[in-house]
Amino acid sequence: MCQHQPPCPTADSADREAALLVAHHPEQGWSLLCNGVLLFEDTGELLPDGRIIAPHRPLAGAQVMTAA
């Protein structure tokens, strides 16, 4: 699928999100990567074979501090 040199990571690669953007629609909350992955603004993903990757945002609660 990818014509870039070096080729973009495949949809099955752990670093699939490093593929180049083909289409970017921030107003709709999604982007299409060169490897066929649909990347959503909530960090969820839809792979070309129909598999779903759940959103994987960092936990904001881990960074919250309370005042004494």
CHARMM-style PDB file with segment names, atoms N, HN, CA, C and O in Angstrom:
ATOM      1  N   MET     1       0.820  -1.186   0.000  1.00  0.00      PROA
ATOM      2  CA  MET     1       0.000   0.000   0.000  1.00  0.00      PROA
ATOM      3  C   MET     1       0.873   1.262   0.000  1.00  0.00      PROA
ATOM      4  O   MET     1       0.619   2.182  -0.778  1.00  0.00      PROA
ATOM      5  N   CYS     2       1.878   1.316   0.845  1.00  0.00      PROA
ATOM      6  HN  CYS     2       2.084   0.569   1.477  1.00  0.00      PROA
ATOM      7  CA  CYS     2       2.712   2.509   0.995  1.00  0.00      PROA
ATOM      8  C   CYS     2       3.762   2.603  -0.106  1.00  0.00      PROA
ATOM      9  O   CYS     2       4.427   1.618  -0.427  1.00  0.00      PROA
ATOM     10  N   GLN     3       3.904   3.790  -0.677  1.00  0.00      PROA
ATOM     11  HN  GLN     3       3.363   4.590  -0.416  1.00  0.00      PROA
ATOM     12  CA  GLN     3       4.901   4.035  -1.721  1.00  0.00      PROA
ATOM     13  C   GLN     3       6.078   4.861  -1.213  1.00  0.00      PROA
ATOM     14  O   GLN     3       6.966   5.207  -1.993  1.00  0.00      PROA
ATOM     15  N   HSD     4       6.100   5.184   0.082  1.00  0.00      PROA
ATOM     16  HN  HSD     4       5.378   4.903   0.715  1.00  0.00      PROA
ATOM     17  CA  HSD     4       7.161   6.018   0.649  1.00  0.00      PROA
ATOM     18  C   HSD     4       8.448   5.226   0.843  1.00  0.00      PROA
ATOM     19  O   HSD     4       8.427   4.003   0.984  1.00  0.00      PROA
ATOM     20  N   GLN     5       9.563   5.940   0.849  1.00  0.00      PROA
ATOM     21  HN  GLN     5       9.580   6.934   0.735  1.00  0.00      PROA
ATOM     22  CA  GLN     5      10.863   5.331   1.127  1.00  0.00      PROA
ATOM     23  C   GLN     5      11.503   6.084   2.264  1.00  0.00      PROA
ATOM     24  O   GLN     5      11.716   7.287   2.118  1.00  0.00      PROA
ATOM     25  N   PRO     6      11.824   5.476   3.380  1.00  0.00      PROA
ATOM     26  CA  PRO     6      11.516   4.087   3.709  1.00  0.00      PROA
ATOM     27  C   PRO     6      10.009   3.927   3.895  1.00  0.00      PROA
ATOM     28  O   PRO     6       9.310   4.894   4.195  1.00  0.00      PROA
ATOM     29  N   PRO     7       9.509   2.696   3.715  1.00  0.00      PROA
ATOM     30  CA  PRO     7       8.063   2.473   3.819  1.00  0.00      PROA
ATOM     31  C   PRO     7       7.532   2.767   5.218  1.00  0.00      PROA
ATOM     32  O   PRO     7       8.237   2.599   6.213  1.00  0.00      PROA
ATOM     33  N   CYS     8       6.298   3.202   5.276  1.00  0.00      PROA
ATOM     34  HN  CYS     8       5.725   3.339   4.468  1.00  0.00      PROA
ATOM     35  CA  CYS     8       5.638   3.452   6.554  1.00  0.00      PROA
ATOM     36  C   CYS     8       5.416   2.127   7.281  1.00  0.00      PROA
ATOM     37  O   CYS     8       5.356   1.075   6.644  1.00  0.00      PROA
ATOM     38  N   PRO     9       5.293   2.167   8.608  1.00  0.00      PROA
ATOM     39  CA  PRO     9       4.988   0.939   9.350  1.00  0.00      PROA
ATOM     40  C   PRO     9       3.646   0.371   8.897  1.00  0.00      PROA
ATOM     41  O   PRO     9       2.733   1.119   8.547  1.00  0.00      PROA
ATOM     42  N   THR    10       3.533  -0.942   8.905  1.00  0.00      PROA
ATOM     43  HN  THR    10       4.274  -1.550   9.189  1.00  0.00      PROA
ATOM     44  CA  THR    10       2.282  -1.580   8.503  1.00  0.00      PROA
ATOM     45  C   THR    10       1.223  -1.396   9.590  1.00  0.00      PROA
ATOM     46  O   THR    10       1.528  -0.981  10.708  1.00  0.00      PROA
ATOM     47  N   ALA    11      -0.009  -1.709   9.247  1.00  0.00      PROA
ATOM     48  HN  ALA    11      -0.257  -2.047   8.339  1.00  0.00      PROA
ATOM     49  CA  ALA    11      -1.105  -1.600  10.202  1.00  0.00      PROA
ATOM     50  C   ALA    11      -0.953  -2.582  11.358  1.00  0.00      PROA
ATOM     51  O   ALA    11      -1.531  -2.371  12.424  1.00  0.00      PROA
ATOM     52  N   ASP    12      -0.185  -3.651  11.164  1.00  0.00      PROA
ATOM     53  HN  ASP    12       0.285  -3.823  10.298  1.00  0.00      PROA
ATOM     54  CA  ASP    12       0.036  -4.645  12.217  1.00  0.00      PROA
ATOM     55  C   ASP    12       1.220  -4.314  13.103  1.00  0.00      PROA
ATOM     56  O   ASP    12       1.426  -4.981  14.117  1.00  0.00      PROA
ATOM     57  N   SER    13       2.001  -3.311  12.754  1.00  0.00      PROA
ATOM     58  HN  SER    13       1.834  -2.769  11.930  1.00  0.00      PROA
ATOM     59  CA  SER    13       3.182  -2.938  13.534  1.00  0.00      PROA
ATOM     60  C   SER    13       2.786  -2.209  14.809  1.00  0.00      PROA
ATOM     61  O   SER    13       1.755  -1.539  14.857  1.00  0.00      PROA
ATOM     62  N   ALA    14       3.606  -2.343  15.831  1.00  0.00      PROA
ATOM     63  HN  ALA    14       4.444  -2.887  15.792  1.00  0.00      PROA
ATOM     64  CA  ALA    14       3.362  -1.639  17.094  1.00  0.00      PROA
ATOM     65  C   ALA    14       3.442  -0.123  16.904  1.00  0.00      PROA
ATOM     66  O   ALA    14       2.781   0.630  17.619  1.00  0.00      PROA
ATOM     67  N   ASP    15       4.253   0.324  15.938  1.00  0.00      PROA
ATOM     68  HN  ASP    15       4.790  -0.288  15.357  1.00  0.00      PROA
ATOM     69  CA  ASP    15       4.420   1.763  15.686  1.00  0.00      PROA
ATOM     70  C   ASP    15       3.573   2.244  14.507  1.00  0.00      PROA
ATOM     71  O   ASP    15       3.959   3.185  13.813  1.00  0.00      PROA
ATOM     72  N   ARG    16       2.411   1.603  14.272  1.00  0.00      PROA
ATOM     73  HN  ARG    16       2.097   0.839  14.836  1.00  0.00      PROA
ATOM     74  CA  ARG    16       1.551   1.921  13.125  1.00  0.00      PROA
ATOM     75  C   ARG    16       1.153   3.390  13.066  1.00  0.00      PROA
ATOM     76  O   ARG    16       0.897   3.908  11.979  1.00  0.00      PROA
ATOM     77  N   GLU    17       1.093   4.081  14.216  1.00  0.00      PROA
ATOM     78  HN  GLU    17       1.301   3.660  15.099  1.00  0.00      PROA
ATOM     79  CA  GLU    17       0.696   5.488  14.251  1.00  0.00      PROA
ATOM     80  C   GLU    17       1.751   6.412  13.660  1.00  0.00      PROA
ATOM     81  O   GLU    17       1.488   7.600  13.471  1.00  0.00      PROA
ATOM     82  N   ALA    18       2.946   5.888  13.362  1.00  0.00      PROA
ATOM     83  HN  ALA    18       3.159   4.923  13.515  1.00  0.00      PROA
ATOM     84  CA  ALA    18       4.020   6.691  12.779  1.00  0.00      PROA
ATOM     85  C   ALA    18       3.886   6.812  11.260  1.00  0.00      PROA
ATOM     86  O   ALA    18       4.673   7.522  10.633  1.00  0.00      PROA
ATOM     87  N   ALA    19       2.919   6.144  10.663  1.00  0.00      PROA
ATOM     88  HN  ALA    19       2.280   5.567  11.172  1.00  0.00      PROA
ATOM     89  CA  ALA    19       2.709   6.239   9.219  1.00  0.00      PROA
ATOM     90  C   ALA    19       2.290   7.663   8.844  1.00  0.00      PROA
ATOM     91  O   ALA    19       1.734   8.391   9.667  1.00  0.00      PROA
ATOM     92  N   LEU    20       2.557   8.045   7.621  1.00  0.00      PROA
ATOM     93  HN  LEU    20       3.009   7.454   6.953  1.00  0.00      PROA
ATOM     94  CA  LEU    20       2.230   9.393   7.156  1.00  0.00      PROA
ATOM     95  C   LEU    20       0.729   9.581   6.957  1.00  0.00      PROA
ATOM     96  O   LEU    20       0.008   8.634   6.641  1.00  0.00      PROA
ATOM     97  N   LEU    21       0.276  10.802   7.145  1.00  0.00      PROA
ATOM     98  HN  LEU    21       0.861  11.571   7.402  1.00  0.00      PROA
ATOM     99  CA  LEU    21      -1.138  11.147   6.947  1.00  0.00      PROA
ATOM    100  C   LEU    21      -1.488  11.164   5.471  1.00  0.00      PROA
ATOM    101  O   LEU    21      -0.735  11.691   4.652  1.00  0.00      PROA
ATOM    102  N   VAL    22      -2.629  10.590   5.135  1.00  0.00      PROA
ATOM    103  HN  VAL    22      -3.241  10.162   5.800  1.00  0.00      PROA
ATOM    104  CA  VAL    22      -3.169  10.651   3.782  1.00  0.00      PROA
ATOM    105  C   VAL    22      -4.321  11.651   3.752  1.00  0.00      PROA
ATOM    106  O   VAL    22      -4.465  12.426   2.807  1.00  0.00      PROA
ATOM    107  N   ALA    23      -5.138  11.619   4.805  1.00  0.00      PROA
ATOM    108  HN  ALA    23      -5.021  10.990   5.573  1.00  0.00      PROA
ATOM    109  CA  ALA    23      -6.260  12.556   4.938  1.00  0.00      PROA
ATOM    110  C   ALA    23      -6.384  12.938   6.402  1.00  0.00      PROA
ATOM    111  O   ALA    23      -6.208  12.102   7.289  1.00  0.00      PROA
ATOM    112  N   HSD    24      -6.688  14.209   6.652  1.00  0.00      PROA
ATOM    113  HN  HSD    24      -6.831  14.888   5.932  1.00  0.00      PROA
ATOM    114  CA  HSD    24      -6.792  14.712   8.019  1.00  0.00      PROA
ATOM    115  C   HSD    24      -8.049  15.562   8.123  1.00  0.00      PROA
ATOM    116  O   HSD    24      -8.184  16.570   7.430  1.00  0.00      PROA
ATOM    117  N   HSD    25      -8.961  15.154   8.986  1.00  0.00      PROA
ATOM    118  HN  HSD    25      -8.851  14.335   9.549  1.00  0.00      PROA
ATOM    119  CA  HSD    25     -10.220  15.868   9.159  1.00  0.00      PROA
ATOM    120  C   HSD    25     -10.446  16.152  10.639  1.00  0.00      PROA
ATOM    121  O   HSD    25     -11.263  15.491  11.279  1.00  0.00      PROA
ATOM    122  N   PRO    26      -9.722  17.140  11.191  1.00  0.00      PROA
ATOM    123  CA  PRO    26      -9.861  17.440  12.620  1.00  0.00      PROA
ATOM    124  C   PRO    26     -11.273  17.888  13.001  1.00  0.00      PROA
ATOM    125  O   PRO    26     -11.702  17.683  14.137  1.00  0.00      PROA
ATOM    126  N   GLU    27     -11.993  18.496  12.063  1.00  0.00      PROA
ATOM    127  HN  GLU    27     -11.645  18.662  11.140  1.00  0.00      PROA
ATOM    128  CA  GLU    27     -13.361  18.924  12.356  1.00  0.00      PROA
ATOM    129  C   GLU    27     -14.291  17.736  12.566  1.00  0.00      PROA
ATOM    130  O   GLU    27     -15.342  17.868  13.193  1.00  0.00      PROA
ATOM    131  N   GLN    28     -13.902  16.569  12.037  1.00  0.00      PROA
ATOM    132  HN  GLN    28     -13.048  16.462  11.528  1.00  0.00      PROA
ATOM    133  CA  GLN    28     -14.682  15.346  12.208  1.00  0.00      PROA
ATOM    134  C   GLN    28     -14.024  14.393  13.203  1.00  0.00      PROA
ATOM    135  O   GLN    28     -14.629  13.395  13.593  1.00  0.00      PROA
ATOM    136  N   GLY    29     -12.795  14.691  13.615  1.00  0.00      PROA
ATOM    137  HN  GLY    29     -12.304  15.502  13.297  1.00  0.00      PROA
ATOM    138  CA  GLY    29     -12.137  13.898  14.644  1.00  0.00      PROA
ATOM    139  C   GLY    29     -11.417  12.659  14.169  1.00  0.00      PROA
ATOM    140  O   GLY    29     -11.233  11.726  14.952  1.00  0.00      PROA
ATOM    141  N   TRP    30     -10.993  12.610  12.892  1.00  0.00      PROA
ATOM    142  HN  TRP    30     -11.142  13.368  12.256  1.00  0.00      PROA
ATOM    143  CA  TRP    30     -10.283  11.431  12.423  1.00  0.00      PROA
ATOM    144  C   TRP    30      -9.231  11.796  11.381  1.00  0.00      PROA
ATOM    145  O   TRP    30      -9.256  12.862  10.767  1.00  0.00      PROA
ATOM    146  N   SER    31      -8.299  10.843  11.217  1.00  0.00      PROA
ATOM    147  HN  SER    31      -8.279   9.977  11.716  1.00  0.00      PROA
ATOM    148  CA  SER    31      -7.257  10.953  10.186  1.00  0.00      PROA
ATOM    149  C   SER    31      -7.045   9.578   9.586  1.00  0.00      PROA
ATOM    150  O   SER    31      -7.183   8.566  10.272  1.00  0.00      PROA
ATOM    151  N   LEU    32      -6.707   9.540   8.295  1.00  0.00      PROA
ATOM    152  HN  LEU    32      -6.595  10.363   7.737  1.00  0.00      PROA
ATOM    153  CA  LEU    32      -6.372   8.297   7.609  1.00  0.00      PROA
ATOM    154  C   LEU    32      -4.870   8.270   7.401  1.00  0.00      PROA
ATOM    155  O   LEU    32      -4.292   9.203   6.844  1.00  0.00      PROA
ATOM    156  N   LEU    33      -4.244   7.197   7.851  1.00  0.00      PROA
ATOM    157  HN  LEU    33      -4.714   6.439   8.303  1.00  0.00      PROA
ATOM    158  CA  LEU    33      -2.803   7.038   7.684  1.00  0.00      PROA
ATOM    159  C   LEU    33      -2.494   6.248   6.420  1.00  0.00      PROA
ATOM    160  O   LEU    33      -3.360   5.553   5.887  1.00  0.00      PROA
ATOM    161  N   CYS    34      -1.278   6.353   5.951  1.00  0.00      PROA
ATOM    162  HN  CYS    34      -0.575   6.918   6.384  1.00  0.00      PROA
ATOM    163  CA  CYS    34      -0.824   5.707   4.727  1.00  0.00      PROA
ATOM    164  C   CYS    34      -1.007   4.181   4.769  1.00  0.00      PROA
ATOM    165  O   CYS    34      -1.206   3.551   3.731  1.00  0.00      PROA
ATOM    166  N   ASN    35      -0.940   3.601   5.951  1.00  0.00      PROA
ATOM    167  HN  ASN    35      -0.778   4.113   6.794  1.00  0.00      PROA
ATOM    168  CA  ASN    35      -1.065   2.153   6.090  1.00  0.00      PROA
ATOM    169  C   ASN    35      -2.517   1.693   6.197  1.00  0.00      PROA
ATOM    170  O   ASN    35      -2.771   0.516   6.454  1.00  0.00      PROA
ATOM    171  N   GLY    36      -3.479   2.608   6.001  1.00  0.00      PROA
ATOM    172  HN  GLY    36      -3.273   3.564   5.792  1.00  0.00      PROA
ATOM    173  CA  GLY    36      -4.889   2.254   6.010  1.00  0.00      PROA
ATOM    174  C   GLY    36      -5.555   2.348   7.368  1.00  0.00      PROA
ATOM    175  O   GLY    36      -6.740   2.037   7.489  1.00  0.00      PROA
ATOM    176  N   VAL    37      -4.835   2.764   8.386  1.00  0.00      PROA
ATOM    177  HN  VAL    37      -3.872   3.017   8.288  1.00  0.00      PROA
ATOM    178  CA  VAL    37      -5.382   2.888   9.732  1.00  0.00      PROA
ATOM    179  C   VAL    37      -6.162   4.195   9.853  1.00  0.00      PROA
ATOM    180  O   VAL    37      -5.674   5.258   9.469  1.00  0.00      PROA
ATOM    181  N   LEU    38      -7.380   4.103  10.391  1.00  0.00      PROA
ATOM    182  HN  LEU    38      -7.776   3.239  10.703  1.00  0.00      PROA
ATOM    183  CA  LEU    38      -8.141   5.294  10.744  1.00  0.00      PROA
ATOM    184  C   LEU    38      -7.809   5.613  12.187  1.00  0.00      PROA
ATOM    185  O   LEU    38      -8.043   4.802  13.083  1.00  0.00      PROA
ATOM    186  N   LEU    39      -7.266   6.792  12.406  1.00  0.00      PROA
ATOM    187  HN  LEU    39      -7.077   7.451  11.679  1.00  0.00      PROA
ATOM    188  CA  LEU    39      -6.859   7.231  13.737  1.00  0.00      PROA
ATOM    189  C   LEU    39      -7.845   8.293  14.194  1.00  0.00      PROA
ATOM    190  O   LEU    39      -8.041   9.304  13.519  1.00  0.00      PROA
ATOM    191  N   PHE    40      -8.472   8.057  15.360  1.00  0.00      PROA
ATOM    192  HN  PHE    40      -8.313   7.236  15.909  1.00  0.00      PROA
ATOM    193  CA  PHE    40      -9.479   8.977  15.877  1.00  0.00      PROA
ATOM    194  C   PHE    40      -8.881   9.895  16.926  1.00  0.00      PROA
ATOM    195  O   PHE    40      -7.889   9.558  17.571  1.00  0.00      PROA
ATOM    196  N   GLU    41      -9.493  11.057  17.090  1.00  0.00      PROA
ATOM    197  HN  GLU    41     -10.299  11.331  16.566  1.00  0.00      PROA
ATOM    198  CA  GLU    41      -8.961  12.076  17.998  1.00  0.00      PROA
ATOM    199  C   GLU    41      -8.927  11.597  19.446  1.00  0.00      PROA
ATOM    200  O   GLU    41      -8.141  12.117  20.238  1.00  0.00      PROA
ATOM    201  N   ASP    42      -9.751  10.626  19.814  1.00  0.00      PROA
ATOM    202  HN  ASP    42     -10.390  10.203  19.171  1.00  0.00      PROA
ATOM    203  CA  ASP    42      -9.722  10.091  21.181  1.00  0.00      PROA
ATOM    204  C   ASP    42      -8.642   9.024  21.352  1.00  0.00      PROA
ATOM    205  O   ASP    42      -8.588   8.364  22.390  1.00  0.00      PROA
ATOM    206  N   THR    43      -7.787   8.849  20.352  1.00  0.00      PROA
ATOM    207  HN  THR    43      -7.831   9.385  19.509  1.00  0.00      PROA
ATOM    208  CA  THR    43      -6.671   7.900  20.252  1.00  0.00      PROA
ATOM    209  C   THR    43      -7.119   6.478  19.946  1.00  0.00      PROA
ATOM    210  O   THR    43      -6.295   5.564  19.960  1.00  0.00      PROA
ATOM    211  N   GLY    44      -8.404   6.264  19.669  1.00  0.00      PROA
ATOM    212  HN  GLY    44      -9.074   7.006  19.658  1.00  0.00      PROA
ATOM    213  CA  GLY    44      -8.852   4.959  19.197  1.00  0.00      PROA
ATOM    214  C   GLY    44      -8.432   4.781  17.740  1.00  0.00      PROA
ATOM    215  O   GLY    44      -8.116   5.749  17.047  1.00  0.00      PROA
ATOM    216  N   GLU    45      -8.435   3.525  17.288  1.00  0.00      PROA
ATOM    217  HN  GLU    45      -8.692   2.739  17.851  1.00  0.00      PROA
ATOM    218  CA  GLU    45      -8.018   3.230  15.919  1.00  0.00      PROA
ATOM    219  C   GLU    45      -8.916   2.168  15.313  1.00  0.00      PROA
ATOM    220  O   GLU    45      -9.428   1.299  16.018  1.00  0.00      PROA
ATOM    221  N   LEU    46      -9.105   2.242  13.998  1.00  0.00      PROA
ATOM    222  HN  LEU    46      -8.689   2.949  13.425  1.00  0.00      PROA
ATOM    223  CA  LEU    46      -9.781   1.217  13.239  1.00  0.00      PROA
ATOM    224  C   LEU    46      -8.780   0.721  12.206  1.00  0.00      PROA
ATOM    225  O   LEU    46      -8.337   1.480  11.345  1.00  0.00      PROA
ATOM    226  N   LEU    47      -8.426  -0.555  12.297  1.00  0.00      PROA
ATOM    227  HN  LEU    47      -8.785  -1.172  12.997  1.00  0.00      PROA
ATOM    228  CA  LEU    47      -7.441  -1.135  11.387  1.00  0.00      PROA
ATOM    229  C   LEU    47      -8.117  -1.542  10.083  1.00  0.00      PROA
ATOM    230  O   LEU    47      -9.332  -1.742  10.057  1.00  0.00      PROA
ATOM    231  N   PRO    48      -7.353  -1.667   9.002  1.00  0.00      PROA
ATOM    232  CA  PRO    48      -7.926  -1.990   7.693  1.00  0.00      PROA
ATOM    233  C   PRO    48      -8.708  -3.305   7.676  1.00  0.00      PROA
ATOM    234  O   PRO    48      -9.625  -3.465   6.870  1.00  0.00      PROA
ATOM    235  N   ASP    49      -8.356  -4.245   8.552  1.00  0.00      PROA
ATOM    236  HN  ASP    49      -7.611  -4.115   9.206  1.00  0.00      PROA
ATOM    237  CA  ASP    49      -9.062  -5.528   8.568  1.00  0.00      PROA
ATOM    238  C   ASP    49     -10.303  -5.496   9.451  1.00  0.00      PROA
ATOM    239  O   ASP    49     -10.947  -6.528   9.635  1.00  0.00      PROA
ATOM    240  N   GLY    50     -10.659  -4.317  10.009  1.00  0.00      PROA
ATOM    241  HN  GLY    50     -10.136  -3.478   9.859  1.00  0.00      PROA
ATOM    242  CA  GLY    50     -11.857  -4.170  10.807  1.00  0.00      PROA
ATOM    243  C   GLY    50     -11.640  -4.269  12.309  1.00  0.00      PROA
ATOM    244  O   GLY    50     -12.563  -4.022  13.085  1.00  0.00      PROA
ATOM    245  N   ARG    51     -10.423  -4.630  12.729  1.00  0.00      PROA
ATOM    246  HN  ARG    51      -9.673  -4.831  12.098  1.00  0.00      PROA
ATOM    247  CA  ARG    51     -10.153  -4.687  14.166  1.00  0.00      PROA
ATOM    248  C   ARG    51     -10.184  -3.283  14.749  1.00  0.00      PROA
ATOM    249  O   ARG    51      -9.846  -2.302  14.086  1.00  0.00      PROA
ATOM    250  N   ILE    52     -10.601  -3.217  16.015  1.00  0.00      PROA
ATOM    251  HN  ILE    52     -10.875  -4.014  16.553  1.00  0.00      PROA
ATOM    252  CA  ILE    52     -10.693  -1.948  16.731  1.00  0.00      PROA
ATOM    253  C   ILE    52      -9.627  -1.911  17.815  1.00  0.00      PROA
ATOM    254  O   ILE    52      -9.457  -2.879  18.557  1.00  0.00      PROA
ATOM    255  N   ILE    53      -8.913  -0.806  17.909  1.00  0.00      PROA
ATOM    256  HN  ILE    53      -9.050  -0.020  17.306  1.00  0.00      PROA
ATOM    257  CA  ILE    53      -7.961  -0.564  18.995  1.00  0.00      PROA
ATOM    258  C   ILE    53      -8.604   0.491  19.887  1.00  0.00      PROA
ATOM    259  O   ILE    53      -8.871   1.610  19.451  1.00  0.00      PROA
ATOM    260  N   ALA    54      -8.847   0.122  21.131  1.00  0.00      PROA
ATOM    261  HN  ALA    54      -8.631  -0.788  21.485  1.00  0.00      PROA
ATOM    262  CA  ALA    54      -9.501   1.035  22.070  1.00  0.00      PROA
ATOM    263  C   ALA    54      -8.637   2.262  22.315  1.00  0.00      PROA
ATOM    264  O   ALA    54      -7.414   2.189  22.196  1.00  0.00      PROA
ATOM    265  N   PRO    55      -9.252   3.384  22.653  1.00  0.00      PROA
ATOM    266  CA  PRO    55      -8.477   4.592  22.979  1.00  0.00      PROA
ATOM    267  C   PRO    55      -7.439   4.290  24.053  1.00  0.00      PROA
ATOM    268  O   PRO    55      -7.693   3.523  24.982  1.00  0.00      PROA
ATOM    269  N   HSD    56      -6.270   4.903  23.912  1.00  0.00      PROA
ATOM    270  HN  HSD    56      -6.064   5.526  23.158  1.00  0.00      PROA
ATOM    271  CA  HSD    56      -5.170   4.643  24.842  1.00  0.00      PROA
ATOM    272  C   HSD    56      -4.501   5.941  25.270  1.00  0.00      PROA
ATOM    273  O   HSD    56      -3.288   6.114  25.156  1.00  0.00      PROA
ATOM    274  N   ARG    57      -5.336   6.843  25.765  1.00  0.00      PROA
ATOM    275  HN  ARG    57      -6.322   6.702  25.858  1.00  0.00      PROA
ATOM    276  CA  ARG    57      -4.816   8.110  26.290  1.00  0.00      PROA
ATOM    277  C   ARG    57      -4.050   7.852  27.573  1.00  0.00      PROA
ATOM    278  O   ARG    57      -4.370   6.919  28.308  1.00  0.00      PROA
ATOM    279  N   PRO    58      -3.039   8.669  27.853  1.00  0.00      PROA
ATOM    280  CA  PRO    58      -2.364   8.554  29.147  1.00  0.00      PROA
ATOM    281  C   PRO    58      -3.341   8.907  30.266  1.00  0.00      PROA
ATOM    282  O   PRO    58      -4.233   9.735  30.082  1.00  0.00      PROA
ATOM    283  N   LEU    59      -3.172   8.290  31.396  1.00  0.00      PROA
ATOM    284  HN  LEU    59      -2.448   7.617  31.545  1.00  0.00      PROA
ATOM    285  CA  LEU    59      -4.049   8.559  32.530  1.00  0.00      PROA
ATOM    286  C   LEU    59      -3.752   9.932  33.108  1.00  0.00      PROA
ATOM    287  O   LEU    59      -2.666  10.154  33.643  1.00  0.00      PROA
ATOM    288  N   ALA    60      -4.691  10.848  33.012  1.00  0.00      PROA
ATOM    289  HN  ALA    60      -5.573  10.668  32.578  1.00  0.00      PROA
ATOM    290  CA  ALA    60      -4.506  12.201  33.534  1.00  0.00      PROA
ATOM    291  C   ALA    60      -4.472  12.194  35.050  1.00  0.00      PROA
ATOM    292  O   ALA    60      -3.826  13.047  35.659  1.00  0.00      PROA
ATOM    293  N   GLY    61      -5.157  11.246  35.667  1.00  0.00      PROA
ATOM    294  HN  GLY    61      -5.682  10.553  35.172  1.00  0.00      PROA
ATOM    295  CA  GLY    61      -5.204  11.174  37.125  1.00  0.00      PROA
ATOM    296  C   GLY    61      -3.840  10.924  37.752  1.00  0.00      PROA
ATOM    297  O   GLY    61      -3.618  11.285  38.908  1.00  0.00      PROA
ATOM    298  N   ALA    62      -2.934  10.318  37.015  1.00  0.00      PROA
ATOM    299  HN  ALA    62      -3.115  10.025  36.076  1.00  0.00      PROA
ATOM    300  CA  ALA    62      -1.608  10.039  37.532  1.00  0.00      PROA
ATOM    301  C   ALA    62      -0.802  11.321  37.708  1.00  0.00      PROA
ATOM    302  O   ALA    62       0.189  11.339  38.438  1.00  0.00      PROA
ATOM    303  N   GLN    63      -1.226  12.388  37.043  1.00  0.00      PROA
ATOM    304  HN  GLN    63      -2.031  12.373  36.451  1.00  0.00      PROA
ATOM    305  CA  GLN    63      -0.483  13.633  37.097  1.00  0.00      PROA
ATOM    306  C   GLN    63      -1.128  14.664  38.047  1.00  0.00      PROA
ATOM    307  O   GLN    63      -0.576  15.741  38.269  1.00  0.00      PROA
ATOM    308  N   VAL    64      -2.287  14.323  38.595  1.00  0.00      PROA
ATOM    309  HN  VAL    64      -2.736  13.448  38.415  1.00  0.00      PROA
ATOM    310  CA  VAL    64      -3.015  15.251  39.443  1.00  0.00      PROA
ATOM    311  C   VAL    64      -2.386  15.263  40.836  1.00  0.00      PROA
ATOM    312  O   VAL    64      -2.111  14.213  41.416  1.00  0.00      PROA
ATOM    313  N   MET    65      -2.166  16.460  41.355  1.00  0.00      PROA
ATOM    314  HN  MET    65      -2.390  17.313  40.883  1.00  0.00      PROA
ATOM    315  CA  MET    65      -1.613  16.612  42.701  1.00  0.00      PROA
ATOM    316  C   MET    65      -2.620  17.411  43.527  1.00  0.00      PROA
ATOM    317  O   MET    65      -3.298  18.296  43.007  1.00  0.00      PROA
ATOM    318  N   THR    66      -2.707  17.098  44.788  1.00  0.00      PROA
ATOM    319  HN  THR    66      -2.156  16.379  45.211  1.00  0.00      PROA
ATOM    320  CA  THR    66      -3.611  17.852  45.662  1.00  0.00      PROA
ATOM    321  C   THR    66      -2.804  18.738  46.600  1.00  0.00      PROA
ATOM    322  O   THR    66      -1.708  18.385  47.034  1.00  0.00      PROA
ATOM    323  N   ALA    67      -3.372  19.882  46.896  1.00  0.00      PROA
ATOM    324  HN  ALA    67      -4.263  20.168  46.544  1.00  0.00      PROA
ATOM    325  CA  ALA    67      -2.697  20.820  47.821  1.00  0.00      PROA
ATOM    326  C   ALA    67      -2.924  20.378  49.250  1.00  0.00      PROA
ATOM    327  O   ALA    67      -3.998  19.882  49.591  1.00  0.00      PROA
ATOM    328  N   ALA    68      -1.927  20.552  50.077  1.00  0.00      PROA
ATOM    329  HN  ALA    68      -1.055  20.955  49.801  1.00  0.00      PROA
ATOM    330  CA  ALA    68      -2.045  20.151  51.492  1.00  0.00      PROA
ATOM    331  C   ALA    68      -2.709  21.222  52.305  1.00  0.00      PROA
ATOM    332  OT1 ALA    68      -2.891  21.058  53.512  1.00  0.00      PROA
TER     333      ALA     68
END
